[in-house]
């Protein structure tokens, strides 16, 4: 029996895996094959899955809750690079392929549940499922592009512009994210974010 076979909520977890942005194209046989390598983890708020500088890395499929990708400077300043929610993935696949240390940390923003597996096993699975490998690597590149666009936004747009851009691209996340986390992502104080959020609502009433 696999770890998933023994899980009390296996029907729900199998449904969530089938809806994942990367895994939804898998046929039933391939999904069963993948399940052999998956571990299901329930995370507390603030729990760290990957530490910046780690060499042991995993692939994550977000089943519930919110994760964040963060990078820290030598003087312990942190920058949030992205958030991942239900149906998303999190990964350090590029660093693993390049045989470098993880360039960022991955942590839970809220209570969360993920399906996880060693990146080595995930890469071997991808090599046996080339269409999946192509779509997964495209998703990795898309996420890197989004992070670069976000970094540029922090330098090029003023506070209202940053909030409006986030609303255009990630409206569903706006109410889900804790205010403190969203403010940090947008490089704003929580008070400024609250003021701009109220102003936005007034404009669209």
C-alpha positions in Angstrom: 0.0 0.0 0.0 1.1 3.5 -0.7 1.1 6.4 1.7 -2.0 7.8 -0.1 -3.8 4.4 0.1 -3.5 4.6 3.9 -4.7 8.2 4.2 -8.2 8.7 5.7 -9.0 11.4 3.1 -7.7 9.6 0.0 -10.8 10.2 -2.2 -10.5 13.9 -1.6 -6.8 14.0 -2.1 -7.0 12.0 -5.4 -9.6 14.5 -6.6 -7.4 17.4 -5.7 -4.4 15.8 -7.5 -6.5 15.3 -10.6 -7.3 19.0 -10.6 -3.7 20.2 -10.2 -2.5 22.5 -12.9 0.3 20.2 -14.0 -1.1 16.8 -13.2 -4.6 17.2 -14.7 -3.5 15.8 -18.1 -2.3 12.5 -16.6 -4.3 9.3 -17.3 -5.4 7.1 -14.5 -2.6 4.6 -14.9 0.1 7.3 -14.8 -1.6 8.9 -11.8 -1.5 5.5 -9.9 2.2 5.2 -10.8 2.9 8.7 -9.5 1.0 8.0 -6.2 3.6 5.4 -5.3 6.1 8.2 -4.7 3.9 10.8 -3.0 3.8 11.7 0.7 1.0 13.8 2.0 2.0 16.5 4.6 -0.3 18.7 6.7 1.6 21.9 7.5 1.2 24.4 10.3 1.1 28.1 9.6 4.7 29.3 9.0 6.2 25.8 8.6 9.2 25.7 6.2 9.3 23.0 3.5 12.5 24.1 1.9 15.4 26.3 3.3 17.3 28.6 1.1 20.7 26.9 0.6 19.3 23.3 0.9 20.6 20.7 -1.5 17.9 18.1 -0.7 14.9 19.2 -2.7 11.3 18.1 -3.4 8.5 18.7 -5.8 5.2 20.0 -4.2 1.6 19.9 -5.3 -0.6 22.2 -3.3 -3.8 20.5 -2.2 -5.0 23.1 0.2 -3.9 26.4 1.8 -1.3 28.9 0.7 2.5 28.6 0.3 5.0 31.4 -0.3 8.5 31.5 -2.0 10.9 33.8 -0.1 14.5 34.9 -0.6 16.6 36.2 2.3 19.6 38.5 2.2 22.7 38.2 4.3 21.3 40.7 6.8 18.1 38.7 7.2 15.8 40.9 5.0 13.1 38.9 3.3 11.4 39.3 -0.1 8.3 37.3 -1.1 8.7 36.1 -4.7 5.3 34.4 -5.2 2.4 32.7 -3.6 1.0 29.2 -4.5 -2.5 28.1 -3.7 -4.7 25.0 -4.2 -4.1 23.4 -7.7 -0.7 25.1 -8.0 2.8 23.6 -7.7 5.9 24.7 -5.9 9.4 23.5 -6.9 13.1 24.2 -7.0 13.4 22.2 -10.2 15.7 24.6 -12.0 18.2 24.7 -9.1 18.1 20.9 -8.9 18.8 20.5 -12.6 21.7 23.0 -12.4 23.0 21.1 -9.3 23.0 24.3 -7.2 21.6 25.0 -3.8 18.0 26.1 -3.4 18.1 29.9 -4.1 15.0 30.5 -2.0 12.9 29.1 0.8 9.3 27.7 0.6 7.0 28.1 3.6 3.3 27.8 4.5 1.4 31.1 4.8 -1.6 29.3 6.3 -2.4 25.8 7.4 -1.8 23.8 4.2 -1.7 20.4 2.8 0.8 19.3 0.1 1.6 16.2 -1.8 5.4 15.9 -2.1 8.1 13.7 -3.6 11.9 13.9 -4.0 12.8 15.9 -7.1 15.0 13.0 -8.3 11.9 10.8 -8.4 9.9 13.5 -10.1 12.5 14.0 -12.8 12.6 10.3 -13.4 8.8 10.2 -13.7 8.9 13.2 -16.1 11.4 11.4 -18.3 8.9 8.6 -18.7 6.1 11.1 -19.6 7.5 13.5 -22.1 4.3 15.6 -22.7 4.0 16.1 -19.0 7.7 17.1 -18.8 7.2 19.7 -21.6 4.2 21.2 -19.9 5.8 21.2 -16.4 9.0 22.8 -17.7 6.9 25.4 -19.5 5.1 26.1 -16.1 8.5 26.5 -14.4 9.6 29.0 -17.0 6.2 30.9 -16.7 6.6 31.1 -12.9 10.1 32.5 -13.3 8.9 35.1 -15.8 6.1 36.1 -13.4 8.6 36.5 -10.6 10.8 38.7 -12.8 7.8 40.8 -13.7 6.9 41.2 -10.1 10.4 42.3 -9.1 10.4 44.9 -11.9 7.0 46.1 -10.7 8.3 46.8 -7.2 10.8 49.3 -8.8 8.7 50.8 -11.5 5.2 51.3 -10.1 4.1 53.4 -7.2 2.0 51.9 -4.3 -1.4 52.4 -6.0 0.0 50.9 -9.2 1.3 47.8 -7.4 -2.0 47.2 -5.8 -4.0 47.7 -9.0 -1.6 45.3 -10.9 -2.1 42.7 -8.3 -5.8 43.0 -8.5 -5.8 42.7 -12.2 -3.7 39.5 -12.2 -4.6 37.8 -8.9 -8.0 39.1 -7.8 -8.9 35.7 -6.3 -5.9 36.0 -4.0 -6.6 39.5 -2.8 -9.1 38.4 -0.1 -7.4 35.0 0.7 -4.0 36.4 1.7 -3.4 37.7 5.2 -3.0 41.4 5.0 0.5 41.3 6.5 1.7 38.8 3.8 0.2 40.7 0.9 1.6 44.0 2.2 5.1 42.4 2.4 4.8 41.0 -1.1 3.9 44.5 -2.5 6.5 46.2 -0.3 3.9 48.3 1.5 3.0 48.8 5.1 -0.2 47.0 6.2 -1.8 50.5 6.8 -1.0 51.7 3.3 -2.4 48.5 1.8 -5.7 48.9 3.9 -6.1 52.5 2.7 -5.5 51.5 -1.0 -7.8 48.5 -0.7 -10.6 50.7 0.8 -10.1 53.3 -2.0 -10.3 50.6 -4.6 -13.6 49.2 -3.2 -15.1 52.7 -3.1 -14.2 53.3 -6.8 -16.1 50.1 -7.9 -19.2 50.4 -5.7 
